[in-house]
């Protein structure tokens, strides 16, 4: 049950910290505490909404505790990094702390022996359309993970290695290609076609072969981004499925 519960908390986090937080709000949070409060409120509402299908006191309290802890972490981050530019180390540390709070809350939930079950009406409906409702919920979290959160994480980690000519423009096409690549990888993993993943990566490299061959800095940047994208897809699959 721990894996399912942790995946549920992580799905809440993905929604609250990535999909329902715009780039503009993320920027404003660094200099205005009112935006930290706004983000905290949005995160709490999402946590509560996601807990409604389970509608039990332990689940509602756990989701609320997760939202409160998220707000506390963001408040501490605001005081520590106010006015500073966010770098990869700050981003990774922030996400690791959030993951730690989710792990702690999920561990306490399981240790105390609480039940983590859907409302009978919702459970019966899902059972009518799928043999394994838990797996379906896991796939929802997986799909969320390999899109926007993965793109933002990769962007943060490779920013310092980005060639100057690439840094002068936002490459939305590259982000979309990365998302399609990760979707393809998780689909291949789900049908145990592991060797086909290599063909996907090869096809992606062929499209940029000339630039990779002629520009060493771009080649290293491209390789790092591709490896991180693949790693995140595999890690997300193992975590959610």
N, C-alpha and C positions, 0 to 999 in steps of 0.2 A: 504493500500500500504506500510505502514511503516514496517510491519512484513516481507513482501516479499523483500523489499529493504535491510533491516538489515540482512536478511538471505543471500542475494546476497553478501553483504560486508563481512559477516562472512565466506562464502565459499571462497572468495578471500583470506582471512586471513588464513584459514586452508590450502589452497594450498601453499601460500607463506611462511608461518611460520613453517609448518610441513612437507608437502610432498615434497617441493622443497628446503628444508634445511636439509642437512645430519647431522648426529651426529658429524662428523668431522668438518664441517663448524661451527656448533653451539659451539664446543669447541674452535676453533680458533678465533671466534668473541670476546672471553673474553680477549684476549691478543694482538690482532692485529686489528687496526681500518680499515685497508684495507679490512678485511673480513666483517666488518660491512657495508662498502661501497658496496662490492660484493653482500651481502644479500639484501641490499636496492635496488640495480639495478635489481636483480632477482624478487623481490617483485613488483617493478614498472612494469616490463614487463608482469608479470602475471596479475596485475591489469588492464593494458591496453588491454591485450588479452581477458580477461573476459568481458570487456566493449564493445568490437567490435560488438558482436551480437545486441547490443542496438543502437550503433552508433548515439548518440546525444551528443551535447556539454555538457549539464548538467551531463550526466552519465559519460562521459570521464573525465570531470573536477573533479567530485566527487571521482571517482576511483583514479585519480592522486593525489588528496588531501589526500586520505586515505593512499596512498603509501608514500607520503612525511611525513605525521604525524607519520607513522610507523618508518620511518628512523630517525626522530627526537627523538622519544621515545627510540629507540635502541642506538642512540648516547649518550643520557643522561645516559642510563643504563651502557654503556661502561665506561664512565668517572667515574661514581659512584662506579661500582663494578669491576673495572679493577684488574685482578689478583686474585680476590676472588672466592672461590668455590660457585657455585650457589646452594641455598637451596630451600626448598619448598616455603618459604615466598617470596623470590625474584621472583620465577617463577609465583606464583599466582598474585603478585602485577603487574608484567609485563603484564600478560594476561588481568587483570582487566582494566589496563590503555588502552590497545589496544581495548578492548570491549567498553570502554568509548568513544574513538575517533570514532569508528564505529557508536555508538548510536548518537553522536553529529552530524556527517556528514549526517546520514540518517534523523535525525530530521530536520535539516536545509533544506535538499532536499525537504521533504514533506511540510514544512512550506512555502517555496518559490513557491510551486505549480508546480514544474517541473513534466514532464511526464516520466514514467518509462515503456517503451514499447519496445518489440523486433522489429527488422526490419521486415517489412511486409512479405518478402520472408521467413525469418526464422520462424516468427510467424505462417504463413500459413502451413509450413511444419510440425511444431510441432502440430498444430491443427488437421492435418490429421492423426496423429498417437496417439494422446491422447486428451481427452475432456478437460483436465485442464493442460496446459503447465506450469503454475505456480507451481502446485503440483508436477510435474515431476522435475522441477528445485529444489524444496524443498527437494525431496527425494535424489537427487544427493548430496546436502549439508549434509543431514542427514547421508548418508552412509559414506561420508568422515569424518564426526565428530566422529562417533563411532568406527573408526578403529585406526589409528596411533595417532591422538591427544588425544583420550581417554586413550590409553595405556601409553603415555608419562605423562599425567596428573596424572594418578593413581600411576605410578612409582615414580613420584616426591613426592606425598603426603604420600605414605606409606614407603618411603625409611628408615626413622628413626626407624620404627617399625619392619623392616625386621630381622628375626633371623640370627645369625651369619652364620649358615650352609647354609642358603638360599642366603646370600650375597656373598658367594664365587663363585657363578656361575651365568651366565646370563640365565634366564629361558624364552627362546623364545616360548616354548610350552605353558607356562602359559599365555603369552601375546596373543597367537593365540586362546587359549580357551576363554579368556576374550572377544576377538573380536567376536567369534562365539556366545558367550552368549549374547552380546549386540545386534547382528543382530537378534537373535531369539526373544529377548524381543521386539524390535521395530516391528517385523513382527506380534507378538501376540497383541501388542497394536493396530496395524492397523486394525485387525479384531475383536477388542474388547474382546479378550480372556484373560482378566486380571488375572483370577484365575490360568491359566496355567503357568504364570510367576513363581509362587511358586514352581511348579513341576520342572521347569528348574533349579532353585536355589537348590532344594533338590537333584536333580540328580548330580549336580556339587559337592555338599558337600559329597555325598555318596562315591565318588571316592577317597576322602582324609580323610575318616572317622577315620581311625586308627590313623593317625598323628594328626588330630584335637583332638581326645580323649586323646592322650598321652602327647601332648606338648601344654601347655597353651599359651606360647608366639606365637607359630605358629598359634594356633586357633584364637587368637586376630588379628594377621596380616592377616590371611585368611578372617576373617569376615569383617574387615575394607575394604579390597580390593574388596570383593564381593558387599558390600553395596555401595561403591563408583562407581563401575561399573554399578550397577543397577540404581543408581541416575543419572549418566551421560547419560545413555540410555534414561531414561524417560524425563530428561530435554531437551536433543537434539530433541526428538520426539515432545515435546510440542513447541519447538522453531521453528522447520522447517516445521512441517506438520499442 
